[in-house]
């Protein structure tokens, strides 16, 4: 099962990269453009295009919702099941031990998603090349 989960993750990300790259290939760019980043993010590349980027934007948003929101929904569902199972424990010491075990993972997940949202939402609102770099 773990092998299939890893394989599914690799195939999903490879197909997403292939889709995003093929969508970026249809864009045309004006001459003399300089990308002010050492990593070329897809959303920043789409902003530099000269033609209509609506299909690219829709594919990026759909992929972000599917590949970011899907795992988040699964994490929230599993944590709701964990919390309901912990609430069924009768001893308060057992509840504390179970919650302290889950707290570190929950803090890492919330830190990951909050920084992810902060980076991508701030880059879509600011157009200053120095601040986005």
Sine and cosine of phi, psi and omega as CSV:
sin_phi,cos_phi,sin_psi,cos_psi,sin_omega,cos_omega
0.00,0.00,-0.68,0.73,0.01,-1.00
-0.89,0.45,-0.63,0.77,0.03,-1.00
-0.89,0.45,-0.66,0.75,0.04,-1.00
-0.92,0.39,-0.58,0.82,0.06,-1.00
-0.91,0.42,-0.68,0.73,0.04,-1.00
-0.91,0.41,-0.69,0.72,0.02,-1.00
-0.89,0.46,-0.67,0.74,0.04,-1.00
-0.89,0.45,-0.62,0.79,0.04,-1.00
-0.91,0.42,-0.69,0.72,0.02,-1.00
-0.91,0.42,-0.69,0.72,-0.01,-1.00
-0.91,0.42,-0.67,0.74,0.00,-1.00
-0.88,0.47,-0.72,0.69,-0.01,-1.00
-0.94,0.35,-0.57,0.82,0.04,-1.00
-0.91,0.40,-0.67,0.74,0.03,-1.00
-0.92,0.39,-0.61,0.79,0.06,-1.00
-0.90,0.43,-0.68,0.74,0.03,-1.00
-0.90,0.44,-0.65,0.76,0.04,-1.00
-0.90,0.43,-0.68,0.74,0.02,-1.00
-0.90,0.43,-0.73,0.68,-0.02,-1.00
-0.91,0.42,-0.64,0.77,0.02,-1.00
-0.92,0.39,-0.66,0.75,0.01,-1.00
-0.93,0.37,-0.53,0.85,0.08,-1.00
-0.94,0.34,-0.58,0.82,0.02,-1.00
-0.95,0.31,-0.46,0.89,0.01,-1.00
-0.93,0.38,-0.41,0.91,-0.01,-1.00
-0.99,0.15,-0.13,0.99,0.00,-1.00
-0.99,0.17,0.52,-0.85,0.14,-0.99
-0.91,-0.42,0.58,-0.81,-0.08,-1.00
-0.87,-0.50,0.55,-0.83,0.07,-1.00
-0.94,0.33,0.33,-0.94,-0.01,-1.00
-0.97,0.23,0.31,-0.95,0.06,-1.00
0.85,0.53,0.72,0.70,0.09,-1.00
-0.99,-0.15,0.65,-0.76,0.05,-1.00
-0.84,-0.54,0.83,-0.55,0.00,-1.00
-1.00,0.06,0.86,-0.51,-0.10,-1.00
-1.00,0.08,0.53,0.85,-0.03,-1.00
-0.78,-0.62,0.42,-0.91,0.14,-0.99
-1.00,-0.02,-0.25,0.97,0.14,-0.99
-0.86,-0.51,0.79,-0.61,-0.06,-1.00
-1.00,-0.01,1.00,-0.10,0.05,-1.00
-0.95,0.31,0.56,-0.83,-0.06,-1.00
-0.90,0.43,-0.67,0.75,-0.01,-1.00
-0.92,0.40,-0.54,0.84,0.07,-1.00
-0.95,0.31,-0.55,0.83,0.05,-1.00
-0.93,0.38,-0.64,0.77,0.02,-1.00
-0.91,0.41,-0.56,0.83,0.03,-1.00
-0.90,0.44,-0.41,0.91,-0.02,-1.00
-1.00,0.05,-0.10,1.00,-0.06,-1.00
-0.95,0.30,0.49,-0.87,-0.01,-1.00
-1.00,-0.06,-0.40,0.92,-0.03,-1.00
-0.99,-0.13,-0.11,-0.99,-0.07,-1.00
-0.92,0.40,0.79,-0.61,-0.04,-1.00
-0.94,-0.35,0.22,0.98,-0.03,-1.00
-0.86,0.52,-0.72,0.69,0.04,-1.00
-0.88,0.47,-0.62,0.78,0.04,-1.00
-0.90,0.44,-0.67,0.74,0.02,-1.00
-0.89,0.46,-0.67,0.74,-0.01,-1.00
-0.91,0.41,-0.65,0.76,0.03,-1.00
-0.91,0.41,-0.66,0.75,0.02,-1.00
-0.90,0.44,-0.70,0.72,-0.01,-1.00
-0.92,0.39,-0.67,0.75,0.01,-1.00
-0.90,0.44,-0.68,0.73,0.02,-1.00
-0.91,0.41,-0.62,0.79,0.02,-1.00
-0.91,0.41,-0.65,0.76,0.02,-1.00
-0.93,0.38,-0.69,0.73,-0.04,-1.00
-0.94,0.34,-0.75,0.66,-0.08,-1.00
-1.00,0.09,-0.30,0.95,0.07,-1.00
-0.98,-0.22,-0.66,0.75,-0.02,-1.00
-0.98,0.22,-0.53,0.85,0.03,-1.00
-0.87,0.49,-0.81,0.58,0.07,-1.00
-0.88,0.47,-0.58,0.81,0.04,-1.00
-0.90,0.44,-0.66,0.75,0.04,-1.00
-0.90,0.44,-0.64,0.76,0.05,-1.00
-0.90,0.43,-0.64,0.77,0.02,-1.00
-0.91,0.41,-0.71,0.70,0.01,-1.00
-0.90,0.43,-0.62,0.78,0.04,-1.00
-0.91,0.42,-0.71,0.70,-0.02,-1.00
-0.91,0.41,-0.61,0.80,0.04,-1.00
-0.94,0.34,-0.52,0.85,0.09,-1.00
-0.91,0.41,-0.61,0.79,0.06,-1.00
-0.93,0.37,-0.63,0.77,0.02,-1.00
-0.90,0.43,-0.71,0.70,-0.01,-1.00
-0.90,0.45,-0.65,0.76,0.02,-1.00
-0.92,0.38,-0.53,0.85,0.06,-1.00
-0.95,0.32,-0.61,0.79,0.00,-1.00
-0.93,0.37,-0.60,0.80,0.02,-1.00
-0.90,0.44,-0.40,0.92,0.00,-1.00
-0.98,0.20,-0.22,0.98,0.04,-1.00
-0.94,0.34,0.72,-0.70,-0.11,-0.99
-0.99,0.15,-0.59,0.80,-0.07,-1.00
-1.00,0.09,0.62,-0.79,0.00,-1.00
-0.95,0.32,-0.51,0.86,0.04,-1.00
-0.93,0.37,-0.61,0.79,0.06,-1.00
-0.91,0.41,-0.64,0.77,0.05,-1.00
-0.90,0.44,-0.69,0.73,0.00,-1.00
-0.89,0.46,-0.67,0.74,-0.01,-1.00
-0.91,0.42,-0.66,0.75,0.00,-1.00
-0.93,0.37,-0.68,0.74,0.02,-1.00
-0.92,0.39,-0.60,0.80,0.01,-1.00
-0.93,0.36,-0.50,0.87,0.07,-1.00
-0.92,0.38,-0.64,0.77,-0.04,-1.00
-0.99,0.15,-0.35,0.94,-0.12,-0.99
-0.90,0.44,-0.63,0.78,-0.03,-1.00
-0.92,0.40,-0.67,0.74,0.02,-1.00
-0.92,0.39,-0.66,0.75,0.01,-1.00
-0.90,0.43,-0.60,0.80,0.04,-1.00
-0.93,0.37,-0.61,0.79,0.04,-1.00
-0.92,0.39,-0.68,0.73,0.01,-1.00
-0.90,0.44,-0.70,0.71,0.01,-1.00
-0.92,0.38,-0.59,0.81,0.07,-1.00
-0.91,0.42,-0.66,0.75,0.01,-1.00
-0.89,0.46,-0.78,0.63,-0.05,-1.00
-0.93,0.36,-0.56,0.83,0.00,-1.00
-0.94,0.34,-0.65,0.76,0.05,-1.00
-0.94,0.35,-0.59,0.81,0.05,-1.00
-0.88,0.47,-0.74,0.68,0.03,-1.00
-0.91,0.42,-0.64,0.77,0.01,-1.00
-0.89,0.46,-0.69,0.73,-0.02,-1.00
-0.93,0.38,-0.74,0.67,-0.09,-1.00
-0.97,0.24,-0.54,0.84,0.05,-1.00
-0.96,0.27,-0.59,0.81,0.02,-1.00
-0.94,0.34,-0.55,0.84,0.01,-1.00
-0.96,0.28,-0.41,0.91,0.03,-1.00
-0.99,0.13,-0.33,0.94,0.01,-1.00
-1.00,-0.08,-0.50,0.87,-0.03,-1.00
-0.99,-0.13,0.69,-0.73,0.01,-1.00
-0.94,-0.33,0.01,1.00,0.00,-1.00
-0.95,0.30,0.82,-0.57,-0.08,-1.00
-0.92,0.38,-0.52,0.85,0.00,-1.00
-0.94,0.33,-0.66,0.75,-0.02,-1.00
-0.96,0.29,-0.54,0.84,0.02,-1.00
-0.97,0.25,-0.44,0.90,0.04,-1.00
-0.95,0.32,0.00,0.00,0.00,0.00
